[in-house]
Amino acid sequence: MPRLSTPDIPERLERVVTALGLNRAKVAILVALAQEGGSADTPRLHAVTGLARTILLRYLKDLEADGYVSGVPDEGGRRPGIRVHWTTNYAHLEAEMLTLLASWKPTV
């Protein structure tokens, strides 16, 4: 049975989730992509995360809009029933993390 939007994520990531404007489901998707080597298609992410398909797709689109992932549709274009291959934009994620860390650095 798919979970709606409260997947398990590593405990060490829990504290950073809110600071980046993410939620547990989005982090679970990013972790799943990392575990799959940085890219996977929608059915594989559905299987790995256990998220309901509609929630998975909504959050993938959000992550894409934020620049964290890129979706490349198969030849038929992006529409229901067509597989989309998702890839992590690691450089963008890293830049966001570094910006966040810099904002927490004490200034004198």
Residue, then its C-alpha position, 0 to 999 in steps of 0.5 A: m500500500p503506497r504511503l501518502s506523504t510521510p516516508d521515512i528519511p534518514e534521521r540526520l536529514e530531518r533537521v535540514v528539510t525545513a530549512l531548504g523549504l522541502n518536506r519529507a516526501k521531497v527528501a525521500i525522492l531525492v534520496a531515492l534518486a541518489q540511491e539509484g545512481g542519480s537518475a530513475d524513471t517514475p515507476r522506479l521512484h514509485a517503487v522505491t519511495g512507496l509514495a502514492r503515484t499522484i503525490l510522487l508526480r506532484y512533488l517531482k514537478d515541484l522539485e523540477a520547478d525548484g531546479y533540484v531535478s530534471g525530467v526528460p520524457d520519452e519520445g511521446g512527450r510528457r503526458p499520462g502513461i508516458r515514462v519520464h526519466w528523472t535526474t538529480n541536479y546535484a550541482h544546484l542542490e549543492a549550491e543551495m546547501l552551501t548558501l544555507l550553510a553560509s547564512w548560518k555562519p556567525t558574523v562579527 
